[in-house]
Amino acid sequence: MAGYFKLVDAHDGGFRVKLTAPDGSLVAVSTFFATKQEAISGIELIREIAGTGPIVDHSRGEELVQEDFLRSATAELAADVGEIRRA
């Protein structure tokens, strides 16, 4: 199974989106959305950004090279998918 977006009620009356990995672990939580339609539009935007957006490193320490990160992340994802398929 692939990861998924979970639409949840926010404690302040609106909605949030939780991005969940294939193993069920939480990857990210969105900002507040006032309506479900805004949350769904937010999911569409997240999908677009995740597929095309560059990595911009604002962290301290050694500089991140985007290509190296993408190679590493792709290898980790492929390993995770392999484990899930075997399960």
C-alpha positions in Angstrom: 0.0 0.0 0.0 1.2 3.5 -0.8 1.3 6.3 1.7 -1.8 8.4 2.0 -3.3 11.7 3.0 -5.7 11.7 6.0 -8.2 14.5 6.4 -8.8 15.2 10.1 -10.7 17.6 12.3 -8.5 20.3 13.7 -9.0 21.2 17.4 -9.8 24.8 16.4 -12.8 23.9 14.3 -11.3 23.5 10.8 -9.3 20.7 9.2 -5.7 19.5 8.8 -4.1 17.0 6.5 -1.8 14.3 7.8 0.6 12.7 5.3 1.2 9.1 6.4 3.9 6.7 5.2 3.1 3.2 3.9 4.0 1.8 7.3 1.4 4.1 9.0 4.0 6.5 10.5 3.2 10.2 10.4 5.4 12.1 7.9 3.8 15.6 8.0 0.9 17.6 9.3 -0.5 20.5 7.3 -1.4 24.0 8.2 -5.0 24.8 9.3 -7.7 24.8 6.6 -11.1 26.4 7.3 -13.1 24.0 5.1 -12.8 20.5 3.7 -12.6 22.0 0.2 -9.6 24.1 1.2 -8.0 21.0 2.7 -8.6 19.0 -0.5 -7.1 21.9 -2.5 -4.1 21.8 -0.1 -3.6 18.1 -0.8 -3.5 18.8 -4.5 -0.9 21.6 -3.9 1.2 19.3 -1.7 1.1 16.6 -4.5 2.3 19.2 -7.0 5.0 20.6 -4.8 6.3 17.2 -3.7 6.6 16.1 -7.3 8.4 19.1 -8.7 9.7 21.3 -5.8 13.4 21.6 -5.2 15.0 20.9 -1.9 16.1 24.1 -0.2 18.5 23.5 2.7 18.3 26.0 5.5 19.8 23.7 8.1 23.1 24.1 9.8 26.0 21.8 9.2 27.3 20.4 5.9 25.7 21.4 2.7 23.1 19.1 1.3 23.5 18.3 -2.4 20.0 17.7 -3.8 21.0 15.0 -6.3 22.7 13.0 -3.5 19.7 13.4 -1.2 17.3 12.3 -4.0 19.4 9.2 -4.8 19.5 8.3 -1.1 15.7 9.0 -0.5 14.8 7.0 -3.7 16.9 4.0 -2.5 15.3 4.1 1.0 11.8 4.3 -0.5 12.5 1.4 -2.8 13.7 -0.7 0.2 10.6 0.3 2.2 8.3 -0.7 -0.7 10.1 -4.0 -1.0 9.7 -4.7 2.7 6.0 -3.9 2.5 5.4 -6.1 -0.5 7.1 -9.0 1.3 4.9 -8.5 4.4 
